[in-house]
């Protein structure tokens, strides 16, 4: 069976999908991440797409835009982040996408941060080899060493 989860470069036509995904109140609550209005969202994405230190990909599932995944420098270390549209939750897409992405992003250690209540995202990171490093308030910090 063919793997239905693919990564590709981000294109302009992906951004409206990403915007709607982050505007989903249930998803933003799960991620403990504030939504942005369209103008702020587009400005943020223009900034990260222009940053040479950001590695970013669109996640496709069965040829549909399912989300995005990226890595970036933050406070002296490399972090990974991803966002999956709610209609794609529970299908193993984030795990498959992260495994593929880790083949592109070679920096180690690599950090992942999740809200304590976001057990699904924590599980994604753990399935991909990340281990809990510490807790900071409502966040769990996971680390991929190798």
HELIX and SHEET records of a PDB file:
HELIX    1   1 UNK A   12  UNK A   14  5                                   3    
HELIX    2   2 UNK A   15  UNK A   23  1                                   9    
HELIX    3   3 UNK A   25  UNK A   31  1                                   7    
HELIX    4   4 UNK A   38  UNK A   50  1                                  13    
HELIX    5   5 UNK A   86  UNK A   88  5                                   3    
HELIX    6   6 UNK A   93  UNK A  104  1                                  12    
HELIX    7   7 UNK A  119  UNK A  127  1                                   9    
SHEET    1   A 7 UNK A   5  UNK A   8  0                                        
SHEET    2   A 7 UNK A  55  UNK A  61 -1                                        
SHEET    3   A 7 UNK A  64  UNK A  74 -1                                        
SHEET    4   A 7 UNK A  77  UNK A  84 -1                                        
SHEET    5   A 7 UNK A 110  UNK A 115  1                                        
SHEET    6   A 7 UNK A 139  UNK A 144 -1                                        
SHEET    7   A 7 UNK A 131  UNK A 136 -1                                        
END                                                                             
